[in-house]
């Protein structure tokens, strides 16, 4: 790790060791009288309890209290060497909202706009959990149940490569949220998800500037996917999980000045995840096949994945190293070095990205939850 990132990481670690116990944004913290350390390792990344809370429809078998229905998450990003037309500092923000209506929990994630882009809804769904059958149902504008949240809970600023990959004229990557229905059920240590999607959202979590693609796309048939995750080993010091995904659908594509065509596609993924004490290791590999990627009956395959290692010196700070590579069909590779800490309702993140044959670039972000939490 280069000296500037190491120095930044040491400074972050010093602040982490000196900081007071972290607290949460009001929505769920006030509802159940929790602190943010209960659900978050480093805002907005979730820890094991936070993932449990989310997979149970944001409900706990505890008394509910009055809560702030909406909260703001503001983020200021820094790029040492911004791209042409971009600024060194880029502000952005999202409005988070949640309310309980009987057994249903409604959830909203609205981006206020960033990088010259308009605001817009990023997530909008209703969720319900049946404790008797251990079944979660989520419907609306949802994320795919990926191992790493591509937008809402990203642990650094660099998108996981294959998650955002377009294949030919298919502009619906894994990172795009879907309009659809998700059903998740737990069988002991096995978790099974099924998703039926009928449309896709193409935008950024903070409402980034739209990128013109030159085509219009829609789901000609529903996209169906199955996701499995099995915990093989679970002990006091850690656990080991494996997972697999299969998905497919038919995308309608209308390129500018051409006739529409249908792209029948499949995606397959494999996952391995292990924790031991303060270490967290995760690896994922994806394979894809598009049967008509350009409207000329060209069959195009794609593949990609990452290997990631994180170290948590304390529960609310981490150092991370990730190697990312994907081909669709051109190969892209990079190393990401990063460090982050949560201080009260704030996150400080620094990272450096190194691509082979290119100059490394440094970036960072300051994230804060507003308003500050109320005391219990």
C-alpha positions in Angstrom: 0.0 0.0 0.0 1.4 3.4 -1.0 2.7 5.8 1.6 -0.1 8.4 1.3 -2.8 5.8 1.8 -1.0 4.2 4.7 -0.6 7.6 6.4 -4.3 8.3 5.8 -5.2 4.9 7.2 -3.1 5.5 10.3 -4.8 8.8 10.9 -8.2 7.2 10.5 -7.3 4.5 12.9 -6.1 7.1 15.5 -9.4 8.9 15.2 -11.3 5.6 15.6 -9.5 4.7 18.8 -10.2 8.1 20.2 -13.8 8.4 19.2 -16.9 8.0 21.4 -19.3 5.1 20.9 -21.1 5.5 17.6 -24.9 6.1 17.3 -27.3 5.6 14.5 -29.5 7.7 12.3 -32.9 8.1 13.8 -35.2 6.0 11.7 -34.5 2.5 13.2 -32.4 3.6 16.2 -35.3 5.6 17.6 -37.9 2.9 16.8 -36.1 0.3 18.8 -33.8 2.4 21.0 -30.6 1.1 19.4 -27.2 2.6 18.6 -25.7 2.4 15.1 -23.0 0.0 16.3 -25.8 -2.5 16.7 -26.4 -2.7 13.0 -23.4 -1.0 11.3 -19.7 -1.8 11.3 -18.9 1.4 9.3 -21.8 3.4 8.0 -23.5 2.4 5.7 -22.0 -1.1 5.7 -24.0 -3.6 7.8 -22.6 -6.0 10.4 -24.1 -9.5 11.0 -26.9 -8.1 13.2 -27.7 -5.4 10.6 -28.0 -8.0 7.9 -30.3 -10.1 10.2 -32.4 -7.0 10.8 -32.7 -6.2 7.1 -33.5 -9.8 6.1 -36.3 -9.8 8.7 -38.1 -6.9 7.1 -36.6 -4.2 9.4 -38.6 -5.6 12.3 -37.6 -6.8 15.7 -39.6 -8.5 18.5 -39.2 -5.4 20.7 -41.4 -2.5 21.7 -41.6 0.2 19.0 -41.2 3.9 19.9 -41.8 7.1 18.0 -39.3 7.7 15.2 -38.1 10.2 12.7 -39.7 9.0 9.5 -37.1 10.6 7.2 -33.4 11.2 7.6 -30.7 12.6 5.3 -27.4 11.0 4.4 -25.0 13.6 3.0 -21.8 12.6 1.2 -18.9 14.8 0.0 -16.6 12.9 -2.4 -13.0 14.0 -3.2 -10.9 13.1 -6.3 -7.3 14.2 -6.3 -7.3 14.0 -10.1 -10.9 14.4 -11.3 -11.9 13.5 -14.8 -12.4 16.2 -17.5 -15.5 18.1 -16.8 -15.7 16.9 -13.1 -14.9 18.8 -9.9 -12.4 17.9 -7.2 -15.2 17.9 -4.6 -18.6 16.5 -5.5 -21.5 16.8 -3.0 -24.4 14.4 -3.0 -27.2 13.3 -0.7 -30.0 10.9 -0.2 -33.2 10.9 1.8 -34.0 7.7 3.7 -37.5 7.0 4.8 -39.3 4.2 6.6 -42.7 3.6 8.2 -44.6 0.6 9.6 -48.1 0.0 8.4 -49.4 -3.1 10.3 -47.1 -6.0 9.5 -45.6 -4.2 6.4 -42.6 -1.9 6.5 -42.2 0.7 3.7 -38.8 1.8 2.7 -37.6 4.8 0.5 -34.1 5.7 -0.7 -34.3 9.0 -2.8 -31.2 10.4 -4.3 -31.0 14.2 -4.3 -28.7 14.5 -7.3 -24.9 14.5 -7.7 -22.4 15.4 -10.4 -24.9 17.5 -12.3 -27.6 14.8 -12.3 -31.2 15.0 -11.3 -32.7 13.6 -8.1 -34.8 10.4 -8.2 -36.0 7.3 -6.4 -33.3 4.7 -6.0 -35.2 2.2 -3.8 -38.9 2.0 -3.1 -40.4 -1.1 -1.7 -42.7 -2.7 0.9 -41.4 -5.7 3.0 -43.0 -8.2 5.3 -41.6 -11.0 7.3 -43.3 -14.2 8.5 -41.5 -15.5 11.6 -43.3 -18.8 11.5 -42.1 -19.8 8.0 -38.9 -17.6 8.2 -40.0 -16.0 4.9 -39.3 -12.4 3.8 -41.3 -10.9 0.9 -40.1 -7.6 -0.6 -41.8 -5.9 -3.6 -41.2 -2.7 -5.5 -38.0 -1.2 -6.7 -35.4 -3.5 -5.0 -31.8 -4.4 -5.2 -30.8 -7.9 -6.3 -29.7 -9.9 -3.3 -26.0 -9.6 -4.3 -23.2 -10.5 -1.8 -22.0 -6.9 -1.9 -24.6 -4.1 -2.1 -23.7 -2.2 -5.3 -25.1 1.2 -4.3 -26.8 1.5 -0.9 -24.1 -0.1 1.3 -21.0 0.0 -0.8 -17.9 -0.3 1.4 -15.7 1.9 -0.8 -16.2 4.3 -3.8 -15.1 1.9 -6.6 -17.9 -0.1 -8.1 -17.3 -3.9 -8.1 -16.4 -4.5 -11.7 -18.7 -7.1 -13.1 -21.6 -5.7 -11.1 -21.6 -2.7 -13.4 -20.6 -4.4 -16.7 -22.7 -3.9 -19.8 -22.5 -6.7 -22.3 -22.9 -5.5 -25.9 -26.0 -3.3 -26.0 -27.5 -4.9 -22.9 -27.4 -2.0 -20.5 -29.0 -3.7 -17.5 -26.1 -4.8 -15.3 -26.3 -6.6 -11.9 -26.0 -3.2 -10.1 -29.2 -1.9 -11.6 -32.2 -2.1 -9.2 -35.2 -4.1 -10.4 -38.9 -3.5 -10.3 -40.1 -6.8 -9.1 -40.8 -9.2 -6.3 -38.3 -11.0 -4.0 -39.1 -14.0 -1.7 -36.4 -15.1 0.7 -36.7 -18.2 2.9 -34.4 -19.7 5.5 -34.0 -23.4 6.0 -31.6 -23.8 9.0 -28.3 -22.6 7.7 -29.4 -22.4 4.1 -30.9 -19.2 2.7 -32.8 -19.3 -0.7 -33.9 -16.2 -2.6 -36.1 -16.0 -5.7 -36.6 -12.8 -7.7 -39.0 -12.1 -10.5 -38.2 -8.7 -12.1 -40.3 -6.9 -14.7 -38.2 -3.7 -15.2 -34.9 -2.1 -14.3 -33.8 1.3 -13.0 -30.8 2.9 -14.6 -29.3 5.4 -12.3 -27.0 6.1 -9.3 -27.7 5.9 -5.6 -27.0 9.6 -5.1 -28.8 10.6 -8.4 -25.7 10.9 -10.6 -25.6 12.4 -14.0 -27.2 10.1 -16.6 -24.9 8.5 -19.1 -26.4 8.3 -22.6 -26.3 4.8 -24.0 -27.8 5.3 -27.5 -30.5 2.7 -27.0 -33.8 2.1 -25.2 -34.3 -1.2 -23.3 -37.1 -3.0 -21.6 -37.8 -6.5 -20.2 -39.6 -8.5 -22.9 -40.0 -11.4 -20.5 -39.6 -11.3 -16.7 -36.0 -11.8 -15.4 -36.0 -14.8 -13.1 -33.2 -15.6 -10.7 -32.4 -18.0 -7.8 -29.9 -17.3 -5.1 -28.5 -19.8 -2.6 -26.3 -19.2 0.4 -25.2 -22.0 2.8 -23.2 -21.5 6.0 -21.0 -24.6 6.2 -19.0 -23.7 9.3 -20.0 -21.4 12.1 -18.1 -21.0 15.4 -17.0 -18.6 18.0 -14.1 -17.1 15.9 -15.8 -17.0 12.5 -17.7 -18.8 9.8 -17.5 -20.0 6.2 -20.2 -19.5 3.6 -20.7 -20.5 0.0 -23.3 -19.4 -2.5 -24.5 -19.7 -6.0 -26.8 -17.7 -8.4 -28.5 -18.5 -11.7 -30.5 -15.9 -13.6 -31.9 -15.2 -17.0 -34.3 -13.2 -19.1 -34.9 -11.5 -22.4 -34.2 -7.9 -22.9 -35.8 -5.8 -25.6 -33.3 -3.4 -27.2 -34.1 -0.5 -29.5 -30.8 1.1 -30.8 -31.0 4.6 -32.2 -31.8 4.5 -35.9 -32.2 0.7 -36.0 -34.9 -1.9 -35.6 -35.6 -3.4 -32.2 -34.2 -6.9 -31.3 -34.4 -9.3 -28.4 -31.3 -10.3 -26.3 -31.8 -13.6 -24.4 -29.2 -13.7 -21.6 -28.0 -15.7 -18.6 -25.8 -14.9 -15.7 -24.3 -17.4 -13.2 -22.4 -16.6 -10.1 -20.3 -18.4 -7.4 -19.5 -17.0 -3.9 -17.1 -17.8 -1.1 -17.0 -15.9 2.2 -15.1 -16.5 5.4 -14.5 -14.6 8.6 -11.9 -15.3 11.3 -11.5 -13.0 14.3 -10.8 -9.5 12.7 -10.4 -10.8 9.2 -13.0 -10.9 6.5 -12.4 -12.7 3.1 -14.8 -12.7 0.2 -14.5 -13.9 -3.4 -17.0 -14.0 -6.2 -16.9 -15.1 -9.8 -19.6 -14.5 -12.5 -20.1 -15.9 -16.0 -22.6 -14.5 -18.5 -23.8 -15.3 -22.0 -25.8 -13.0 -24.3 -27.3 -14.7 -27.3 -27.8 -11.5 -29.4 -25.6 -8.8 -27.9 -25.8 -6.3 -30.8 -28.9 -7.1 -32.9 -26.7 -9.0 -35.4 -27.1 -12.4 -33.7 -23.6 -12.1 -32.1 -23.3 -14.4 -29.1 -21.1 -12.7 -26.5 -19.8 -14.2 -23.3 -18.6 -12.3 -20.3 -17.0 -13.1 -17.0 -15.6 -11.3 -14.0 -15.2 -11.3 -10.2 -13.1 -10.1 -7.3 -11.1 -11.2 -4.3 -11.4 -9.0 -1.2 -9.6 -9.0 2.2 -10.6 -6.7 5.0 -9.1 -6.2 8.5 -11.1 -4.7 11.4 -8.7 -3.4 14.0 -11.8 -2.3 16.0 -15.5 -3.0 15.2 -16.0 0.4 13.5 -12.9 0.8 11.3 -11.4 -1.4 8.5 -8.6 -1.6 6.1 -9.4 -3.2 2.7 -7.6 -4.7 -0.3 -9.5 -5.8 -3.4 -8.5 -7.2 -6.7 -11.1 -6.8 -9.4 -11.2 -8.1 -13.0 -13.8 -8.6 -15.7 -14.1 -9.1 -19.4 -17.0 -8.3 -21.7 -15.1 -9.0 -23.9 -12.3 -6.5 -23.2 -10.4 -7.1 -19.9 -10.4 -4.5 -17.1 -8.4 -5.0 -13.9 -7.6 -2.9 -10.9 -6.4 -3.0 -7.3 -8.3 -1.0 -4.7 -6.7 -0.1 -1.4 -9.0 1.6 1.1 -9.6 2.4 4.8 -12.6 3.7 6.6 -13.8 4.6 10.1 -17.1 5.5 11.7 -17.1 8.4 14.2 -20.6 9.0 15.7 -23.0 9.4 12.7 -20.1 10.0 10.3 -17.9 8.0 8.0 -14.4 9.0 6.7 -13.2 6.9 3.8 -9.9 7.1 1.8 -9.0 4.9 -1.1 -6.5 4.5 -4.0 -7.2 2.6 -7.2 -4.3 1.1 -9.2 -4.9 -0.2 -12.8 -2.1 -2.0 -14.6 -0.2 0.5 -16.8 -2.0 3.5 -15.5 -1.3 6.2 -12.9 -2.9 5.4 -9.5 -5.6 7.9 -8.3 -6.6 8.8 -4.8 -10.1 9.6 -3.7 -12.1 9.8 -0.5 -15.5 10.7 1.0 -17.0 12.1 4.1 -20.5 10.8 4.9 -22.8 12.1 7.7 -26.3 11.1 8.8 -28.6 14.1 9.6 -30.3 14.8 11.9 -28.2 13.5 14.8 -29.8 10.7 16.8 -31.9 11.4 19.8 -30.7 10.2 23.2 -32.5 7.2 24.7 
